[in-house]
């Protein structure tokens, strides 16, 4: 009975009958349908070995021979323990030398008289060529002349040939089929499943697959020279040439870009259809009076961005804007001016911050900047002042009750808070604008929950801020529904920051010099930060965000080989010995909220000379008198995180100094990365470096992106042209057909080319 044809929507059990294999595919890769299986593209392709011809092979040629072992002799290695197995093969009357490592493991299998298949790369040495540690498959007696049939019942071998034989499961015809492929696809495998097993079921699926209708209109395919989807899905798995691979990748990569851009284009269109409270500038209002009170001039960049935001706020459609800028470029003051414009129009604003330290710092600094304009109801307040209210999860019951009352009655024009802002029971009188600081630190559901607190039928304006510059391709792809404003210019008077890398293991005297520099800065009346990657011994070290994270080793092994310094321990060492004559404080995330606030207040007031801390001071903390920072175990932090931390110094009249201490030595990739960070203060250059180092899978963090690495062929680094082209087509299609009702294929492709969790993320942003 001929099996029925398959469609992409069929469940995976229509192809895979083995329960263990099906479980491995589902749990390891989320493969539940035929389409999921066919969208599990090969990671790479291995050139199949050609049979040994009459001519000698070129250096590097991949050769496969069916041969008899003429001799096999173990030879001791000269410079290290162990033996090699030197083998002479008889391939149809031609002699082929082969060398195998670890003779004791293969000598009982590869012995004189046995026949097998041997596949490897030809290497020339002293005028002779041979195979070094080739993959092999021993063939039982009685096989056909070509060596294939009958070879699979009891597999003895190693490497690719043995894997292919196991995947064939005794099916000699299937084995011959895959051995005949000129470009052998290699798949990302996992626990309980090999690449060759995946290949077996991919080929079975393709053999039964009904012709796939193309979702992309002919006009787009013709304009971009794209092959059909049916052809692309077949060629990507079974290419005859490198050209086939290129054509398939070009088509499938474009599908990923187009699906993503269609989602973003529909979101932009939906945003334009929503209503928001128009907040045009008011003459003589809070915003204007705030400008008059500023003791300094805004930079040209701040004025330009402020104008863009003011224009957006004046519309009856919600603003959706990303404000990115260098550490210390003045984003907060731009955001505050925008909030005052919304308050002048009779509405409230909420500012969402990722940590209590940062939320408290924002509330304190905004009150200071506003002065009489921000203390409504208090003695000395201006006649039309507003109120800045702080709401965090660890506040006392009385303080929380008052903050909630300020929000719901409208007494507070600005409510600053952490995740507490989006908890049940938090209501606003008339929320007109949401500002999200360090937007990559929040999941999209959290941001969406706060936006939903506006009055019925209205959407608040949205401004998201980040001091981690986002490369253009990332912004265009994952934040493509947001207008982007960029601040590159630092305010006048901002001092430069010098950075140095200290290899502690090879230059211990330099570490001592680092503490001396701290002492010198404090002696000059200034202050210092000392940053550690973890709090205490009972907590694992921080895994740096991005390229700073060490991967692959177990925690136990990593801690034994690369012990890290805990903030609590270093505080004891510095306060009790190294810097015992200075006032040393301790700040970390596990301290009670009131204690954290008290420590920061002391440091801000200059009552603490040296603050030993974790990354709770990474963003937003502004103490102009702090001029030096020592980052211990700097290799534990990512590029962007180091740049953020470094931005806490040099914020006043004196130059900043950042000392990156690491146990890694010069010449290592990690030390080179730290040196790259030390070499420039350009956050945009470092953002590109960060992206190139860790690729795009986790560029916004797991909480931000929903999943990691869901783009299979599209690189946000290398394919900017593809993304831009797809964005143009998506905008044109959505302008004519917002719901994609006339483009059913494109609507299906949105869910097909990208997995569901990514689409959920995009739809909720």
Secondary structure as the mmCIF struct_conf table of DSSP 4:
data_model
#
loop_
_struct_conf.conf_type_id
_struct_conf.id
_struct_conf.beg_label_comp_id
_struct_conf.beg_label_asym_id
_struct_conf.beg_label_seq_id
_struct_conf.end_label_comp_id
_struct_conf.end_label_asym_id
_struct_conf.end_label_seq_id
HELX_LH_PP_P HELX_LH_PP_P1 UNK A 2 UNK A 5
STRN STRN1 UNK A 6 UNK A 6
TURN_TY1_P TURN_TY1_P1 UNK A 8 UNK A 9
BEND BEND1 UNK A 10 UNK A 10
STRN STRN2 UNK A 11 UNK A 11
HELX_RH_3T_P HELX_RH_3T_P1 UNK A 12 UNK A 14
TURN_TY1_P TURN_TY1_P2 UNK A 15 UNK A 15
HELX_RH_AL_P HELX_RH_AL_P1 UNK A 19 UNK A 29
STRN STRN3 UNK A 33 UNK A 33
HELX_RH_AL_P HELX_RH_AL_P2 UNK A 34 UNK A 38
TURN_TY1_P TURN_TY1_P3 UNK A 39 UNK A 39
BEND BEND2 UNK A 40 UNK A 40
BEND BEND3 UNK A 43 UNK A 43
STRN STRN4 UNK A 44 UNK A 47
HELX_LH_PP_P HELX_LH_PP_P2 UNK A 48 UNK A 49
STRN STRN5 UNK A 50 UNK A 50
HELX_LH_PP_P HELX_LH_PP_P3 UNK A 51 UNK A 51
BEND BEND4 UNK A 54 UNK A 55
HELX_LH_PP_P HELX_LH_PP_P4 UNK A 56 UNK A 58
TURN_TY1_P TURN_TY1_P4 UNK A 59 UNK A 60
STRN STRN6 UNK A 62 UNK A 76
BEND BEND5 UNK A 78 UNK A 82
STRN STRN7 UNK A 83 UNK A 91
TURN_TY1_P TURN_TY1_P5 UNK A 92 UNK A 93
STRN STRN8 UNK A 94 UNK A 100
BEND BEND6 UNK A 101 UNK A 102
HELX_RH_AL_P HELX_RH_AL_P3 UNK A 103 UNK A 106
TURN_TY1_P TURN_TY1_P6 UNK A 107 UNK A 109
BEND BEND7 UNK A 110 UNK A 110
TURN_TY1_P TURN_TY1_P7 UNK A 112 UNK A 113
STRN STRN9 UNK A 115 UNK A 125
TURN_TY1_P TURN_TY1_P8 UNK A 126 UNK A 127
STRN STRN10 UNK A 128 UNK A 132
BEND BEND8 UNK A 133 UNK A 133
STRN STRN11 UNK A 135 UNK A 139
HELX_LH_PP_P HELX_LH_PP_P5 UNK A 140 UNK A 140
TURN_TY1_P TURN_TY1_P9 UNK A 141 UNK A 142
TURN_TY1_P TURN_TY1_P10 UNK A 145 UNK A 146
BEND BEND9 UNK A 147 UNK A 147
TURN_TY1_P TURN_TY1_P11 UNK A 149 UNK A 150
BEND BEND10 UNK A 152 UNK A 154
STRN STRN12 UNK A 157 UNK A 158
HELX_RH_AL_P HELX_RH_AL_P4 UNK A 159 UNK A 168
TURN_TY1_P TURN_TY1_P12 UNK A 169 UNK A 170
HELX_RH_AL_P HELX_RH_AL_P5 UNK A 172 UNK A 179
TURN_TY1_P TURN_TY1_P13 UNK A 180 UNK A 180
BEND BEND11 UNK A 182 UNK A 182
STRN STRN13 UNK A 183 UNK A 186
STRN STRN14 UNK A 190 UNK A 190
TURN_TY1_P TURN_TY1_P14 UNK A 191 UNK A 192
STRN STRN15 UNK A 193 UNK A 193
HELX_RH_AL_P HELX_RH_AL_P6 UNK A 195 UNK A 208
STRN STRN16 UNK A 209 UNK A 209
HELX_LH_PP_P HELX_LH_PP_P6 UNK A 210 UNK A 214
BEND BEND12 UNK A 216 UNK A 216
HELX_RH_AL_P HELX_RH_AL_P7 UNK A 218 UNK A 224
TURN_TY1_P TURN_TY1_P15 UNK A 225 UNK A 225
HELX_LH_PP_P HELX_LH_PP_P7 UNK A 226 UNK A 228
HELX_RH_AL_P HELX_RH_AL_P8 UNK A 229 UNK A 235
TURN_TY1_P TURN_TY1_P16 UNK A 236 UNK A 237
BEND BEND13 UNK A 238 UNK A 238
BEND BEND14 UNK A 240 UNK A 241
HELX_RH_AL_P HELX_RH_AL_P9 UNK A 242 UNK A 273
BEND BEND15 UNK A 274 UNK A 274
TURN_TY1_P TURN_TY1_P17 UNK A 283 UNK A 284
BEND BEND16 UNK A 285 UNK A 285
HELX_RH_AL_P HELX_RH_AL_P10 UNK A 286 UNK A 293
BEND BEND17 UNK A 295 UNK A 296
HELX_LH_PP_P HELX_LH_PP_P8 UNK A 297 UNK A 299
HELX_RH_AL_P HELX_RH_AL_P11 UNK A 300 UNK A 313
TURN_TY1_P TURN_TY1_P18 UNK A 314 UNK A 314
BEND BEND18 UNK A 315 UNK A 317
STRN STRN17 UNK A 320 UNK A 325
TURN_TY1_P TURN_TY1_P19 UNK A 327 UNK A 328
BEND BEND19 UNK A 329 UNK A 329
HELX_RH_AL_P HELX_RH_AL_P12 UNK A 331 UNK A 344
TURN_TY1_P TURN_TY1_P20 UNK A 345 UNK A 346
STRN STRN18 UNK A 348 UNK A 352
BEND BEND20 UNK A 354 UNK A 355
HELX_RH_AL_P HELX_RH_AL_P13 UNK A 356 UNK A 370
HELX_RH_3T_P HELX_RH_3T_P2 UNK A 371 UNK A 374
STRN STRN19 UNK A 375 UNK A 375
TURN_TY1_P TURN_TY1_P21 UNK A 376 UNK A 377
BEND BEND21 UNK A 378 UNK A 378
TURN_TY1_P TURN_TY1_P22 UNK A 379 UNK A 380
TURN_TY1_P TURN_TY1_P23 UNK A 383 UNK A 384
STRN STRN20 UNK A 387 UNK A 387
STRN STRN21 UNK A 388 UNK A 391
TURN_TY1_P TURN_TY1_P24 UNK A 393 UNK A 394
BEND BEND22 UNK A 395 UNK A 395
HELX_RH_AL_P HELX_RH_AL_P14 UNK A 397 UNK A 409
TURN_TY1_P TURN_TY1_P25 UNK A 410 UNK A 410
BEND BEND23 UNK A 413 UNK A 413
STRN STRN22 UNK A 414 UNK A 417
BEND BEND24 UNK A 418 UNK A 418
HELX_RH_3T_P HELX_RH_3T_P3 UNK A 419 UNK A 422
BEND BEND25 UNK A 423 UNK A 423
TURN_TY1_P TURN_TY1_P26 UNK A 424 UNK A 425
BEND BEND26 UNK A 429 UNK A 430
STRN STRN23 UNK A 431 UNK A 437
BEND BEND27 UNK A 438 UNK A 438
HELX_RH_3T_P HELX_RH_3T_P4 UNK A 439 UNK A 441
BEND BEND28 UNK A 442 UNK A 442
HELX_RH_AL_P HELX_RH_AL_P15 UNK A 444 UNK A 451
TURN_TY1_P TURN_TY1_P27 UNK A 452 UNK A 453
BEND BEND29 UNK A 454 UNK A 454
HELX_LH_PP_P HELX_LH_PP_P9 UNK A 455 UNK A 455
TURN_TY1_P TURN_TY1_P28 UNK A 456 UNK A 457
STRN STRN24 UNK A 461 UNK A 466
BEND BEND30 UNK A 467 UNK A 468
HELX_RH_AL_P HELX_RH_AL_P16 UNK A 472 UNK A 478
BEND BEND31 UNK A 479 UNK A 479
TURN_TY1_P TURN_TY1_P29 UNK A 480 UNK A 481
BEND BEND32 UNK A 482 UNK A 482
STRN STRN25 UNK A 483 UNK A 487
HELX_LH_PP_P HELX_LH_PP_P10 UNK A 489 UNK A 491
TURN_TY1_P TURN_TY1_P30 UNK A 492 UNK A 493
HELX_LH_PP_P HELX_LH_PP_P11 UNK A 494 UNK A 496
STRN STRN26 UNK A 497 UNK A 503
TURN_TY1_P TURN_TY1_P31 UNK A 504 UNK A 506
HELX_RH_AL_P HELX_RH_AL_P17 UNK A 508 UNK A 523
TURN_TY1_P TURN_TY1_P32 UNK A 524 UNK A 525
STRN STRN27 UNK A 527 UNK A 531
BEND BEND33 UNK A 533 UNK A 533
STRN STRN28 UNK A 534 UNK A 534
BEND BEND34 UNK A 535 UNK A 536
TURN_TY1_P TURN_TY1_P33 UNK A 537 UNK A 538
BEND BEND35 UNK A 539 UNK A 539
HELX_LH_PP_P HELX_LH_PP_P12 UNK A 540 UNK A 542
BEND BEND36 UNK A 545 UNK A 546
TURN_TY1_P TURN_TY1_P34 UNK A 547 UNK A 548
BEND BEND37 UNK A 549 UNK A 549
BEND BEND38 UNK A 552 UNK A 553
HELX_RH_AL_P HELX_RH_AL_P18 UNK A 555 UNK A 561
BEND BEND39 UNK A 562 UNK A 562
STRN STRN29 UNK A 566 UNK A 566
HELX_RH_AL_P HELX_RH_AL_P19 UNK A 567 UNK A 573
HELX_RH_PI_P HELX_RH_PI_P1 UNK A 574 UNK A 578
TURN_TY1_P TURN_TY1_P35 UNK A 579 UNK A 581
BEND BEND40 UNK A 582 UNK A 582
STRN STRN30 UNK A 584 UNK A 587
TURN_TY1_P TURN_TY1_P36 UNK A 589 UNK A 590
BEND BEND41 UNK A 591 UNK A 591
HELX_RH_AL_P HELX_RH_AL_P20 UNK A 593 UNK A 605
TURN_TY1_P TURN_TY1_P37 UNK A 606 UNK A 606
BEND BEND42 UNK A 609 UNK A 609
STRN STRN31 UNK A 610 UNK A 613
HELX_RH_3T_P HELX_RH_3T_P5 UNK A 615 UNK A 617
BEND BEND43 UNK A 618 UNK A 620
TURN_TY1_P TURN_TY1_P38 UNK A 624 UNK A 625
STRN STRN32 UNK A 626 UNK A 631
TURN_TY1_P TURN_TY1_P39 UNK A 632 UNK A 633
HELX_RH_3T_P HELX_RH_3T_P6 UNK A 634 UNK A 636
BEND BEND44 UNK A 637 UNK A 637
HELX_RH_AL_P HELX_RH_AL_P21 UNK A 639 UNK A 646
TURN_TY1_P TURN_TY1_P40 UNK A 647 UNK A 648
BEND BEND45 UNK A 649 UNK A 650
BEND BEND46 UNK A 652 UNK A 654
STRN STRN33 UNK A 656 UNK A 662
BEND BEND47 UNK A 663 UNK A 664
HELX_LH_PP_P HELX_LH_PP_P13 UNK A 665 UNK A 665
TURN_TY1_P TURN_TY1_P41 UNK A 666 UNK A 667
BEND BEND48 UNK A 668 UNK A 668
HELX_RH_AL_P HELX_RH_AL_P22 UNK A 669 UNK A 679
HELX_RH_AL_P HELX_RH_AL_P23 UNK A 683 UNK A 694
BEND BEND49 UNK A 696 UNK A 696
TURN_TY1_P TURN_TY1_P42 UNK A 697 UNK A 700
HELX_RH_AL_P HELX_RH_AL_P24 UNK A 702 UNK A 705
BEND BEND50 UNK A 706 UNK A 709
BEND BEND51 UNK A 712 UNK A 713
TURN_TY1_P TURN_TY1_P43 UNK A 716 UNK A 718
HELX_RH_AL_P HELX_RH_AL_P25 UNK A 720 UNK A 736
TURN_TY1_P TURN_TY1_P44 UNK A 738 UNK A 739
TURN_TY1_P TURN_TY1_P45 UNK A 741 UNK A 742
HELX_RH_AL_P HELX_RH_AL_P26 UNK A 744 UNK A 753
BEND BEND52 UNK A 754 UNK A 754
HELX_RH_AL_P HELX_RH_AL_P27 UNK A 756 UNK A 764
#
